[in-house]
Amino acid sequence: MATEIGSGVSNLSNNEFLTFTLGSEEYGLDILKVQEIRGYDAVTSIANMPEFIKGVVNLRGTIVPIVDLRIKFKMSQVVYDQFTVVIILNFGHRVVGIVVDSVSDVLTLKPEQIRAAPELSAALDTRYILGLGTVDERMLILVDIENLMTSGEMALTDEVVNG
């Protein structure tokens, strides 16, 4: 049973997406959630955190947890090179960084270019997918990044990070 786009995409304040790659797949997230894009730097590790939480960085006085989406999504090859990027996200009163293979561009999608995500048993739970965007021959997995980053399974609740 396919989920309706309805709630996810209609909640977007615009249809502009920052596109990024993880392995051979291309993803998109709401551009308004992006604070900045940085090269991957060393992070300070925190004991007993899940493997996909690389640690934290001090970003102009704000302690920012860094999540490697490649590890979270169980990618087989996780290589840190000159193309590895950290996207700093800001939503609500939370700042989180995500590690991705590369950032592509910013795309504006019309509603007719966005389809509901199919129900699949994949590494990425479909409740964190807004839909699938199509641009020419490209297909983008549109991620509800705020919902994913604030989910309990991410271990990024205030109690875990701050205390």
C-alpha positions in Angstrom: 0.0 0.0 0.0 1.5 3.3 -1.1 1.4 6.2 1.4 -0.2 9.4 0.3 2.1 12.4 -0.1 -0.5 14.7 1.5 0.9 15.4 4.9 4.6 15.4 4.2 4.9 17.5 1.0 2.1 19.9 1.7 3.8 20.8 5.0 6.8 22.1 3.1 6.9 25.9 3.0 8.4 25.7 -0.5 9.4 23.0 -2.9 13.1 23.8 -3.0 15.4 20.9 -2.2 19.1 20.7 -1.5 20.2 17.5 -3.3 22.9 15.3 -2.0 24.3 11.8 -2.7 24.7 8.8 -0.5 26.4 6.0 -2.5 24.7 5.8 -5.8 21.4 7.3 -4.6 20.4 11.0 -4.8 18.4 12.5 -2.0 16.7 15.9 -1.4 15.8 17.8 1.7 13.9 21.0 2.4 16.4 23.8 1.7 14.9 25.9 4.5 16.3 23.4 7.0 19.8 24.0 5.8 22.0 26.4 7.8 25.3 25.8 6.0 27.4 23.3 4.1 30.9 22.5 5.4 33.7 20.2 4.5 34.1 17.2 6.8 36.4 18.0 9.7 37.5 15.9 12.8 34.8 15.6 15.4 35.0 15.0 19.2 33.8 11.5 19.9 31.4 10.8 22.7 31.4 7.4 24.5 28.5 5.0 24.2 26.8 6.8 21.3 25.5 4.8 18.3 28.0 4.2 15.6 26.3 6.5 13.2 26.8 9.5 15.6 30.3 10.4 14.8 30.6 12.9 17.7 30.1 16.7 18.1 31.7 19.8 16.8 31.8 23.3 18.2 30.2 25.6 15.6 30.7 29.2 16.7 29.8 28.3 20.3 27.0 25.8 19.6 27.7 22.1 20.2 26.5 20.3 17.1 26.0 16.5 17.0 27.3 15.0 13.7 25.3 12.1 12.2 26.8 10.0 9.3 23.8 9.1 7.2 25.9 6.7 5.3 26.4 4.6 8.4 22.8 5.1 9.5 21.5 3.9 6.2 23.9 0.9 6.3 25.9 1.9 3.2 28.7 -0.7 2.5 31.4 1.8 1.6 31.9 4.8 3.9 34.9 6.8 2.7 36.0 10.2 3.9 37.5 12.1 1.1 37.7 15.7 -0.3 34.0 15.4 -1.5 32.7 14.4 1.9 30.4 17.1 3.2 28.6 18.0 6.4 25.2 19.7 5.9 24.4 21.7 9.0 20.6 21.6 9.6 18.6 24.0 11.8 15.0 23.2 12.7 13.1 24.2 15.7 15.7 25.0 18.3 18.0 22.2 17.2 21.2 22.2 15.1 22.5 18.9 13.8 25.1 18.1 11.1 24.7 15.2 8.7 27.6 13.6 6.8 26.9 12.9 3.1 29.1 11.8 0.1 28.5 15.1 -1.8 26.1 17.9 -2.3 24.7 18.4 -5.8 22.5 21.4 -6.2 19.3 23.1 -5.3 16.2 22.1 -7.3 12.7 23.5 -7.3 10.1 20.7 -7.8 6.6 21.3 -8.9 3.9 19.3 -7.1 3.4 17.1 -10.2 7.1 16.1 -10.1 6.6 14.6 -6.6 5.2 11.1 -6.1 4.3 9.2 -3.0 7.0 6.9 -1.7 6.3 3.2 -2.2 6.1 0.9 0.9 9.4 -1.0 0.8 11.5 -2.9 3.3 14.6 -0.8 2.9 17.2 0.7 5.2 15.3 4.0 5.2 11.9 3.7 6.9 9.3 5.2 4.5 7.8 7.3 7.3 10.9 9.5 6.9 10.4 9.9 3.1 8.2 12.7 1.8 8.1 11.2 -1.6 10.1 10.7 -4.8 11.0 13.6 -7.0 11.7 13.4 -10.7 13.7 15.8 -12.7 14.3 14.7 -16.3 15.9 11.2 -15.8 16.9 11.8 -12.2 15.0 10.4 -9.3 15.4 12.0 -5.9 14.4 10.4 -2.5 12.9 13.4 -0.7 13.7 12.9 3.0 11.7 14.4 5.9 15.0 15.3 7.6 13.5 17.0 10.6 11.3 14.0 11.4 14.2 11.6 10.9 16.6 13.7 13.0 14.2 14.1 15.9 13.0 10.5 16.0 13.8 8.4 19.1 16.0 6.0 17.1 18.5 8.7 16.3 19.4 9.1 20.0 19.5 12.9 19.5 17.0 13.8 22.2 18.0 16.7 24.4 18.6 14.3 27.3 21.1 12.2 25.4 23.0 15.1 23.8 23.0 17.5 26.7 23.1 15.3 29.6 
